[in-house]
């Protein structure tokens, strides 16, 4: 046990980054799995609302009202088509989520096998990932249910308390107290959500790398976090730093791309080539989407490779036990396959 503790303190984080980079660079099929994982990871969008004058606001309100009436009329006249399209989109979203979960398990399993000098490939890893689907799905469902429960247990009481302050005494003091209570509620919600996220993160590796079931993976992940809190924090800081550098690199890369696109748009507008502008916009849009998928897939593969290697560093005892058990099972299977020596005939 003392040797394991010393090994945990001497983790070479930059060495893990280098190994993860080399694995990702040398095995291109991980990029495809990374793309599938990234597609199901979700995203967020932001939008800005500009300031309007009173006249512009009235015109905008009328325009929105007309558009809403037209949309409502279209929905009423084509409810069958709208329902069919909605169901199709729902099926596509579910399919992407399922593929993403399978790819996540397959990618982690592939990195584990590559690091252990075992044979693997896209088909093998995807098949392995499919075998982990229900356990990974259970972990995701558990995370969702716990998140809802925490949100209900923390946000609702604080919301009622803030509402009570606002109703009883609407003053500067009550508003300030309400804002303070809101931030306290959000803080109390964020801390357990971060822990749940880390718990599910490492439980996933126990399911895939150590071949554990849903319940045991959560228990083992909890003990792993409890016994390796500082190495996990350091690994997270390294991962966060890499993400920042990656984002900055993308921004620097996109600046000349946007300059070229802007010049192309200005040129086509100046030449009054509207058709060329539309065709160019479509082609550039497709290229941008494909490039974004490829880049996010490669980076996702690298990040999962990094965390898989880190998990193997701090969970060596459990993985070693799993490996010994697998070796014993393989030896027993080989012994069963050997033909029994023929018995000598009785005189």
N, C-alpha and C positions, 0 to 999 in steps of 0.2 A: 504493500500500500504506500510506503514512503517513496518508493521508486516512481510510482504513478503520479504522486503529488509533485515530485521534482520535474517530471516530464511535462506536466501541465503548466508549470511556471516558466519553462524554457521553450515555449512555442515560438517558432520562427514565422511570424506573420507575413513578412515580406517573401519568405520562402514559399509559403502557401499561395500567395498571390502569383508568384512566378510559376509554380506548378500548375495552378488553375489556368493561367494564360497559355502555357505550353499545351496542356490537354485540349483546351478549346481551339487553339490554332491548328493542332495536328489532326483533329477528328471533326471533319466538317459536318458529319451527320448530327452532331450536337447542335449545330446552328438551326437545323430544321426543327428539332425538338424545342429549342429555345424560342423559335418563332411561334410554335403552337402554345407554349406556356405563356408568352407575352400577349398573344391574342385573347386569352381568357383571363388576363389579370385585371382588366377594366381600366378606366381612365377618368379624367375629369376635364371639364371645359370651363373656361372663364369668358365672360363677356362684359363689355363696358357700356354704360348708358350715358349718352351725351346730354348736355344741357339743352333745353328747348325754350324758346320764347313762348308767350301765351298763344299767338296765332298759329305757330307751328304745332303746338301741343293740341289745339283744337282740330287742326287738319289731320294730324296723326291719329287722334282718337276716332275721327270719322272713318279714316282709311282702315283702321284696325277693326272697327265695327262692321264695315262692309266685307272685309276678308273673313271675319268670323261667321257672318251670315252665309256667305258663299260656301265656306267649309261645312257648315251645318247642313245646308241644302244638299251638298255633294254626299255627305255621310248618309243622309236619309234616303237619297236616290240609289246609292251604291253600297248599302250596308253589307251585302253578301261579299262583294269584292274586298271591301275594307276588312271584314272579318277574316277572309282567306289570307290576305296579305299579312295581317297581324299574326295569325297562327303560323304562317311561314317564317316570319321573323323570329317568333318565339322558338320554333323548332331549330332554326339556325343558331340562335343564341345558346340553347341547351346543348346542341351538338358541339359548338365551340368550347363551352365550359367542360364538357366531358372529355374532349380531345386534349384540352389544356391540362386537366388533372392527370390523365393517362401519360401525357408527355412529361409532366413534372416527375412522376414516379420513374418513368423510363430514363430520363436524363440523369437523375440522381443515381440510379442503379448502374447506368453506363459509366459514369465518372468513377464510382466505387470499383467497378470491374477493371477499368483502364488503369486506375491507380494500383490495383492488385495484380497487374499483368495478366489479366484474364481476357479471353476472346469475347468480343461484343460487336454490335453493329446496330443500325437503325431498326431493322425488323425484330431482332432479339430484344433490344431495350424497350421497344414499343410494346411487344408482347408481355415483357416483364411488368411494364407500367400498368397494363390492363389488369394484371393480377393484383395490383395494389389499389385498384380503383375504389372499391367499397370502403376500405379502411381510411383512405384519404378523404373520401366523400364524408364519412362519419366525423372525421376531424374538422372538416369545413363546416358541417352542420352544427357540431358542438360549439365552434367558435361563433357562429351566427346566433345561436340560441342564447349563449352566455352574454354576448354583446347586447342583445335585446333586453335581457333580464337586468343587466347592469344599468342600461339607459333608463329603463322604467323605474328601477329602485332609487336612482340618484337624481335624474333630471326632473321627474314628476314632483317629488316633495319640494325641491328647490323652486320649481316653477310656481307651485301653490303658495309657497312662502313669499316669493317676489310679488305675486298677484295680490296677496293679502296686504303687503306693504303699500302697494299702489292704490288699493281701494280705500284703506283706512286713512292714510295720510300721504297725499301726493305733494311732496316737497323736495327740495334739493337734497336733503339728508336721506329721505327714503329712496330716491333715485340712485344716489351713490351706494347706499346699502344694498339695493337690489342688484346693481352692477357687480359689487363685490361678491355677493352671494352667488351670482351667475358664474363668475370666474372660479369660485371655490368648487361649485358643482361640476364645472367642466374639468377642473384639475383632478377632482376625485374620480371622474369617469375616465380620464385619459390614462392615469397610472395603471389601473387594473386592465385596461384594454391593451396597453403595451405589454404587460406581463402575459396576457392570454395569447397575444400575437407571437411572442417569443416561445411560449409553451408549445403552441401548435407547430411552430417552425421546427423545433427540435424533435417533436413527436413524429413529424413527417419523416425525418431521417431515421428514427428508430423503426418505423414501419418498413421503410425501403431497405436500408443498409443492414439493420439488425434483425429484420424479418419478424417484428413484433406485431401483435394485434392492437386494436384500438385502445382498450383499457390499459394494457401494460405499457404501451407507448407513452401515454400521458403520465403515468406514474414514474417511469424511467426518466422522461424529459424533465419532470419537476425536480427529481433528485439531482439530475445533471446540472440544472440551472442553480440549484441551491449550493452545490459543491464547486461550481466553476463560474461564479458570478463575475469576477474581475476579468478572467480570460474572455468571457463572452462580451463584456463591455468593450474591451480593447479590440476584439474582432469586429464588433459593430462600428466602432470609430474608424477602423481601417476601411471597412466597407462603405461607410458614409463618405469618407475622404475620396475614395475611388469614384463614387457616384458624382461628387462635386467636380472632380477633374474631368470625368467623362462628359458632364453637362457643359462645362466651359469649353471643352474641345469641340463639341457639337456646335455651340454658338459661334465660335471662331470659324468653323468650317462653313456654317450657313451664311455668314456675312457676304463672302464673294458670290455665293450662289444666288442670294437675294438681289445683289447688285446686277448680276447678269440677267436675271428674270425681269427686273425693273427696266433695264435698257431694252430688252426684247419687247416688252409691253409698250413702252413709249415709242419705239420704232414702228411697231405695227399700227398704233393709233395715228401716228404722224403720217403714215402712208395710207391710212384709211383702209387697211386690210382687215376688216372685221372677221371674215371667215377664217383667215390665217390665225388671228388672235384666239378665236374659239378653239380651233384645232390644236394650237400650241398649248393653250391652257389645259385642255384635256390630256394631252400627252405628258406635259410636265406634272400634272396632278397624279397620273398613274405612276410615273417614275418616282415621285415624292413618296407615295404610299408604299411602293415596293421597297424603296431604299430605307424608309422608316422601319418597316417590318424586319428587314434584314439586319439593320443596325441594332434594333431592340432585341432581336432574337440572339444575336451573337453576344450582346452584353448580358442578357438573361442567362445564357448558357455559362458564361464566365462566372457570374455571381453565384449561381447554384453550384458550380464546380468548386469555387472557393469555400462556400459554406459546407459542402460535403466533405472536403479535405479537413476543414477545421473540426467538424463533428467527429471524424475518425481520430483526430488527435486527442480530443478530450474524452472520448467514449471508448477508448481502446480495450478496456477490461471486458465490457459487454460484447464488443465485436469479436474479441479473441475467443470468448466462450462460445459465441455463435459459430465461429470458424471451426473450433475444435469439434463441436457437435456435428457440423456438416461433414467434417472429415471422417468422424466415426461412422456416420450413416453411410457415407460412400464406401468405406472399407467393409462394412457389413453387407452392403449390396453386392460388392465384388465377390465376397466369400460365398454368397448365395448363388451367384452366377457360375462359380467354378463347378465342373462336373465331379460328382462323387466317385471315388475309386471303386472299381468293380470288386465285389466280394469274391474270394476264392471259393471254388466249388467244393461242396461237402463230399468227402469220400464215402 
